[in-house]
Amino acid sequence: MKGVSVVLFLVLFATSAFAADALKVDKGDTAWMLVSAAMVMLMTPGLAMFYGGMVRRKNVLATFMHSFVAIALVSVQWIMVGYSLSFGPDFHGLIGGLDWIGLRGVGVEPNADYAPTVPHLAFMIYQAMFAVITPALISGAFAERMKFSSFLIFTLIWTTVIYNPIAHWVWGKGGWMANMGVLDFAGGIVVHITSGFSALAAALVLGKRKGFPHESMPPHNLPLTVIGTGILWFGWFGFNGGSALSSGQLSTMAFVTSHTAAVAAVVVWLAIEWIHRGKPTMFGCATASIAGLATITPGAGFVSPMSAFVIGLLAGTVCYFSLNIKSHIGYDDSLDAFGVHGVGGTIGSICVGVFASLAINDHGANGLINGQSRLFFVQLGAVALVAVYSFVLTFIKFKVIDAVMGLRVQHEQEIEGLDVTQHGESGYYL
């Protein structure tokens, strides 16, 4: 008996030591996650520049405000309740519980369900930056005509009712889409499809800007948009590379596939634009790179670089034509939030079902080109459901907010510009 007790003790000791080692904080992984979180945070001011340069000069600060205020408002919501709803202990696969409300129980020790080599707080703050930028992306659809007070209410409700549940479905431990095998490496479904289809609903409810499409509304400061593009492109390496949740082989693959898709999209977009319009443009180059990055996001850690190249070519081609048909259809998605993020996220999420490979990520699955069809149909179903869910709920929320407090600024305010009428300041004193 004494010998058996010794053996049991050794087994238990070894097991506990292994468990402790499995949850040991890795300094390299933690450093990469914190840097990635900072890079993703920088993307939101980058988005402010990207969008701000595209509007007319009288609305530049109002457009900036959408992104900067989202950093504060969504971060507070995330800390208080959003993180718990998104990643907290599962409730029937639909939503996280309130166990982690106010970050209670979220400390510096790793959480085995999400990122076992970094502090739980590092994972939380990294995911916070995803939650921040997503509603900011939607603002591109209603730029130059929405009341700031209504934007605040919409952003808070949208994050709670749409972003948090879908983040749990796809990324949360026990989420029903995750259990089905849905793959979304860095947010093609959770970020781009939700924001893109919500943007489409917003554009339809708010209606067109005064003078659209007959009045010319070119970007007032294209260099500002290009600077924003560069910041977004840089931050996207943290957006996709950081989603490996560690520094190493997978983060390297996601880094490379992200850049590959972006440059492929730029090349094909410029070629099409040159043929179609007679001249390649800087605006097209900037938009194409964002389209390529958005489209590779769901598959960055599941596909090879050459698959990413094909995905980038698809992004540049399909997104180019999606942006060019909106005036013919008649809706006014001011800054092409749907045409870039909704369309790009859809293409990319479906492409995961085609190009995903277990040889790239053994936590993923094989897609069509690797002999398996199940993932393709799983991705199709997830894309369709999330698109409909985001569109319908956003449409309803906009209608309710419009009935209660109004969505759109007054006609005279829109003509004068939102910088002065909504914020009492001007972007330029020249």
N, C-alpha and C positions, 0 to 999 in steps of 0.2 A: 504494500500500500504506500509505503514511504517513497518507493521508486516511482510509482504512478503519480503521486503528488508532485514530485520534482519535475516529471515530464510535463504534466499539466501546467505547472507554473512557467516552465520554459516556453511552452506553446503560447500561453496567454501573454507572456512578456514580449515574445517575438511579434505576436499579432498587434499588440498595442504599440510597439515600436514602429511596426510597418505603417500603421494607421497614422501615427504622429508624423512619420517621415512623409507620407503621402500628402499631408496637409501643411507641410512646412513652407513658410514664405520664401520664395525665391527672389533674391534682390534684383536679378536681371529682368525677370518677368515683371516684377513690380515697377521697375524703372520704365520699362517699355509701355506698360499700361498707363502710368501717370503722364508720360510724354504724349502718348496717343490721346488721352483725355484732353490734354491741353491743345493738341492739334485740332481735335474735333470742335472744341470750344471756339477756337480761332476761325473755324469755318463759318460761324454765324455772323460775326462782323464782316467776313469775306463775302457772305451772301448779301449783307447790307450794301456793300460796294457794288457787287454784281448787279443787284436789282436797282440800286440808287442811280447808277449811271444810265440805266435804260429808260427811266421816266423823264418827264419834262422838268426843267430846272425849278419850277414852282412847287414840286412835290418831292424833292430829293430827301429832305430831312424827315418828312412824314414816312417815306419808304424806309429810311434808316431806322426809324423808331420801331417799326414792326419787328425787326430782327433783334435790336438791342433790348427792347422790353421783354421779348420772349425769353431772353437769357435769364432775366430776373424772375418773371412771373412763373415760368414753367419750372425753374429750379426750386422755387419755394413750394410749388405744388408737389414736385418730385420728392423733396425731403420730407414733407409732412405726410403725404399719403400715396403719391404716384408710384414710388419704388415698391412699396408694399403691395399695391394692386397689381403691378406688373410682374414682380418676381417673388412675392411672398408665398408662404405655404399654400399649395393649390386648393381651390374650392371647386370641385367637380369639373376640372379642366377648363373652366370658364374665366376665372379671375383669381388673382392672389388674395389671400386673406389680409387682415389688418394687424397681423402679428408684428410687423416691422414698421408700424405707423410712427412717424417722428424719428425714424431710424433706430427705434428701440430694438436692441439685440443685434444691430449691424455694427460690428466692431473691426478691430485690426487683425483678427484671426481669419483665415481663409474659410470659404464656404464650399464644401465638397461638391455641391450640386452645380455650381457655376464656374468658379475659377479657383481650383484647389491650390494654386501656387502664389496667389496674391492676396493681400488683405481684402476682406469683404467690402470695406469702405472704398477700396480702389475700384472694384468692379461696379459698385453703386455709382460712383461719380463719373466713371466712364460712360455708363448707360444714361446718366443724366444728360450728357451732352447730345446724345441721339434724340432724347425726348425734346430738348430745347430747339434743335434745328428743324424738326419736322413741321410744326405749325408755322414756323417762319417761312418755310418753302411755300406754303399755301398762300401767303400774302401776295405773292406775285400775280395771282389771279385777279385780285381786287384792288391792286395799286391805283392810286389817284382818285379814288371815289368813296372809300369806306370811312365811316366815323371811327375815331380812335377809341372812344368808349365802348362801342360795339365790338371792336376788334379784341379788346381786353376780355370781355365776357365770353366771346366766342372761343378764344384761345384756351381759357380755363376750362370751359365745358368740353371742348373738343379733346383736349389732352386726357381728361378723366373718362370720357364716355367712349372714345374711339381708340386713342393711342394705347392707353394702359391695358384694356382687355386684349387687343390684338397682339401687343408685345408679349402678354402672358400666353396666348394661344400658341404662338410660334416659338418663343424663346424660354418661356417659363417652365420650370420643372413640373411636369404633369399637365401642361397645356395640351388641349385636345388635338391641335394641328401638329404639335411636336410628336405626340404619340402616334399620329398617322404616318409620320415620316416626312413631313414637309421640311424642306431645306431652305434656309435663308441665312446666308453667312453673315451679312452685315446690314441688311435692311431693305432689300428690294421690295419685299412685301410690307414689312412693318413701317418703313419710312417712306419709300417712294410711291408705292401704290396707294397707301392711305392718303398721303398729301396730294398726290396727283389727281385722284378721283374726287377728293374733297374740293380741290381747286376748281375742277370742272363744275361741280354743283354750285360753288360760290359765284363763279362767273355767270352762270345761268340765272341765279336768283337776283344778283345785283344788277344785271343788265350791262349794256355797253357804256363806255365813257362817252361824254358829250363830244360829238363830232366823229366818232369811230364808225365805219372805217374810211370815211370820205376825207377827213382832215388828216394831214400828215402829222405823225407823232414819233419822229425819230429819237433815238437815244440822245440825251442832252450832253452827255459826257462819256463817250465811248472809252477813253483811257481809264476812267474810274472803273468801268465794267471789266476791262482787261486786268486791272490790278486785282479786283475781286476774284476773277477767274483763277489767277495765279495762286491766291491764298486758298481758294477752294481746292484746287488741284493738289497743292501741298498738304492741306489738312486731310484730304481723302486717303492718303497713305496711312494716317492714324485711324481713319474711319474704317477702312477695310483691313489694313495690316494689324491694327489693334484688336480686331474681332477674333483673331486667333487666340486671344487671351493669354498669350505667352510670347516670348521672343525666341525665334528659332526657325525651323524649316517651314512651318505653315505660314507664319507671318511673312517670311521672305517670298513664298509663292503668291500670297495675296497682294503683296507690294508690287511684284512684277506683273501679275495679270491685270492689276488696276491700270498701270501705266500703259500696258500693251493695248488694252481696249480703248483707252483715251486717245492714243495717237492714231490708231486705226480709224476711229470715228472722225477725227479731224481730216485725215487724208481723203477719205471717201466723200465727206461732206463738201470739202472744197472742190473736189473734182466735179461733183454733181452741180454745185452752185456755179462753177465756172461755165459749164455747158448750158445750164438752165438760164442764168442771168447775164452771162457774158463776162463777169468779173468775180474773182474770189474776194471775200470780205473778211475784215478782222472780226466783225460781229459774228459772222458765221463760224469762224475758227473758235471763238470763245464759247459759243453755244454748243458746238460739236463736242468739245472736250468734256463739258459737263454732261452731255447726253451719253458719251461713252463711259464716263465714270459712274453715272447713275445706273446704267444698264449692266455693268459688270458686278455691281455691288452684291447682289444675291449669290453670285457664283464664284466670287473672288478666291475663296478657299476650297472650292470643289472642282475647279476645271484647270486644264493645262494652259500655258501661255498661248499656244496656237489656237486652242478653243477660244480663248479670250480675244484673240485677233479677229476671229470670225464674228464673235459677239459684238465687237467694236464696229466692224463693217456693217452689221445689221443695224446697230444703234444709229450710226451716221446716216444711213439710207432712210430708214423708217421715220426717225425723228425729223429729218429734213422735210419730208413730205407732210408729216403731221402738222408741222408749223405753218406750212404754206397753204394748207387747205382750210384753216380756221376762218379766214375772211370769207371764203365761199360758203362755209356752213352757217356763219353769222353770229357766233358767240365771241365775246371779247375776253379772252384769257390774256390779260395785259402783258405779262412778262413770260408767258409760255410755261407756266408751272405744270399744266397737264401735258402739253406736248413734249416736254423733256422728261419730267419725273413720272407722270402717270404712264405714258407710253414706254419710256425706257425701263421703268420698274417691271412692267408687264412682260416686255420682251425678255429681259434678263432672267426673270423668275421662271418663265417657260423654258428658256435655254438651259437652265440648271437640269431640267428633266431630260434634256438632250445630251449635254456634254459632261455631266458630273461623272467623276471617276473615283473609285475606291483606291486606286493607285496614288491619287493626289491626297485624299483625306479618308482615312479608314473609319472615320465617324460619319461619313456621308453615305452615298449609295451610287450605284452605276446607273447612268442614263441610257437613252436609246442607242447611241453609237457604241456603247459598251455592252449591248445585248440585253438590256432590261427595259421594259416598258412601264412598269408600275409607277416609278417616280414621275414620269412624264404626266400621267393622268392625275396623280396626287397634286402636282404643281399646278396643273390647269384648274383643278377644283378649288385650290386655295386662292389662286389669283382671282377667279370669278367671284368667290364668296366675299373676299376682303374688299374687292372693288365695289360690289353692290352695297355691302354694309357701310363702307365709308361714304359713298355717294348719297345713299338714301338718308342716313342719319345727319350728314352735313346739310343736305337740302332742307330737312325738317327743322334743324336747329336755326338755320338762317331765316326761315320763314317765321319761326317763333320770336326770335330776336327782333326781326323787322316789325312784327306786330306789337311788341312790347315797348321797344325804345327806338326803333328805326335803324336801318343799316347804312343808308347812304347820306352823304353830306348834302346840304341844300344846293340848288342849282348855282346860285351866286358864289357859294363857297368853292364849288368845283371849278368854276371859271377863274376865280382869284388864285386858287391853289391851296393845298392842304397845309403847307408849311406855315403860312400866316394864319389861316383860319382855324386850324386845329391846335397849333403849337405856339403861335405868336412869335415866330422867328423865321429867318430866311437863310438858305444855304449859301447865298452869295450876296455880298455887298460891294458891287462894282459900279 
